[in-house]
Amino acid sequence: MFAIKTTALTPGKMEARKEVRMHRADEERIKAAAAATGLQEADFIRQAALLRAQEVEQRISLSILPIDAFEAFKAAVEAPGKVIPGLARAADASKGLLKDAG
């Protein structure tokens, strides 16, 4: 068998249905690939779609900066903080008004 990446499938009863239209040649490729991996076609398609969804989720959660912008950001984050009197007073005045959700 082939080593393939997998993703955790959602447990429980599958209730949602999707119908996919495709060219016969694509269907044959999918059928052959599913057989080669030992999966049913529906499982192969679902797993492939979930892996792609996971890739997209990972990409949209990343911030990519040019090197010079990253270096400037890193320097700003690592720089010592400054006390801003008005902001410090507002923070002190708001103590106890908000609670952590955790």
Backbone torsions as a table, in degrees:
resi	resn	phi	psi	omega
1	MET	NA	163.9	179.7
2	PHE	-91.5	146.2	173.0
3	ALA	-82.3	122.8	179.7
4	ILE	-127.4	150.4	174.7
5	LYS	-71.7	143.3	177.1
6	THR	-127.8	162.2	175.7
7	THR	-131.8	152.5	-178.7
8	ALA	-66.7	124.6	176.9
9	LEU	-83.6	147.6	179.9
10	THR	-69.6	126.5	-179.6
11	PRO	-72.9	162.7	175.4
12	GLY	103.5	-176.8	-176.5
13	LYS	-71.8	134.4	177.1
14	MET	-89.3	117.4	-176.3
15	GLU	-114.0	-25.1	-177.8
16	ALA	-83.3	142.6	178.9
17	ARG	-123.0	145.8	174.2
18	LYS	-132.0	138.9	175.8
19	GLU	-109.9	134.5	-176.8
20	VAL	-120.5	128.5	174.5
21	ARG	-99.2	136.9	-179.1
22	MET	-154.0	164.9	175.5
23	HIS	-70.3	151.3	178.3
24	ARG	-58.1	-39.1	-179.9
25	ALA	-61.8	-39.5	177.8
26	ASP	-66.6	-40.4	178.6
27	GLU	-60.7	-42.1	180.0
28	GLU	-65.9	-40.1	177.0
29	ARG	-61.5	-45.2	-179.3
30	ILE	-65.2	-43.5	179.4
31	LYS	-59.6	-44.9	-179.6
32	ALA	-66.4	-42.5	-179.6
33	ALA	-66.6	-40.6	178.4
34	ALA	-62.1	-44.9	179.4
35	ALA	-63.0	-40.2	-179.1
36	ALA	-65.5	-27.9	180.0
37	THR	-96.8	-2.3	178.4
38	GLY	77.9	19.9	-179.4
39	LEU	-108.5	152.8	169.5
40	GLN	-68.4	153.4	-178.7
41	GLU	-57.2	-44.4	-178.7
42	ALA	-62.2	-41.2	178.5
43	ASP	-66.2	-40.0	178.8
44	PHE	-62.0	-46.8	-179.4
45	ILE	-65.2	-44.9	179.9
46	ARG	-61.5	-44.4	-179.7
47	GLN	-64.8	-41.0	178.3
48	ALA	-63.2	-41.9	179.2
49	ALA	-65.9	-39.9	179.2
50	LEU	-67.4	-38.6	177.0
51	LEU	-62.9	-41.9	178.6
52	ARG	-65.4	-40.4	177.9
53	ALA	-61.9	-40.5	178.8
54	GLN	-63.6	-41.4	177.5
55	GLU	-60.5	-44.9	-179.7
56	VAL	-63.9	-44.8	178.8
57	GLU	-58.9	-41.5	179.3
58	GLN	-65.6	-41.1	-179.6
59	ARG	-65.0	-41.3	-177.1
60	ILE	-75.5	-13.5	178.2
61	SER	-92.0	-1.8	179.6
62	LEU	-99.4	149.7	171.6
63	SER	-114.0	124.5	-179.5
64	ILE	-112.4	123.1	-179.4
65	LEU	-120.1	148.8	170.4
66	PRO	-61.8	155.3	-174.7
67	ILE	-54.2	-45.9	-177.6
68	ASP	-65.0	-37.7	177.8
69	ALA	-68.5	-37.9	177.7
70	PHE	-64.8	-43.8	179.5
71	GLU	-61.3	-40.9	178.2
72	ALA	-65.1	-42.3	178.0
73	PHE	-62.5	-46.2	-179.7
74	LYS	-60.6	-43.2	179.2
75	ALA	-63.1	-40.2	-179.9
76	ALA	-66.5	-39.5	-179.8
77	VAL	-68.5	-37.6	-176.7
78	GLU	-83.8	-12.0	-179.7
79	ALA	-69.2	148.8	177.4
80	PRO	-61.5	145.8	-179.8
81	GLY	-73.7	162.4	177.5
82	LYS	-117.4	141.3	174.9
83	VAL	-85.0	125.0	176.6
84	ILE	-109.6	108.4	-170.5
85	PRO	-49.9	-48.4	-178.6
86	GLY	-62.4	-39.1	179.9
87	LEU	-70.2	-39.5	178.1
88	ALA	-62.9	-42.2	178.2
89	ARG	-63.8	-41.4	179.5
90	ALA	-64.4	-39.8	178.8
91	ALA	-64.6	-43.6	178.9
92	ASP	-63.5	-41.4	-178.1
93	ALA	-67.0	-27.6	-176.3
94	SER	-91.2	-2.0	-179.6
95	LYS	-56.7	133.0	177.9
96	GLY	87.5	-11.3	179.6
97	LEU	-78.1	-33.7	-178.6
98	LEU	-112.3	145.3	178.0
99	LYS	-121.0	148.7	176.1
100	ASP	-65.7	140.6	177.1
101	ALA	-72.2	-23.0	-176.4
102	GLY	-75.4	NA	NA
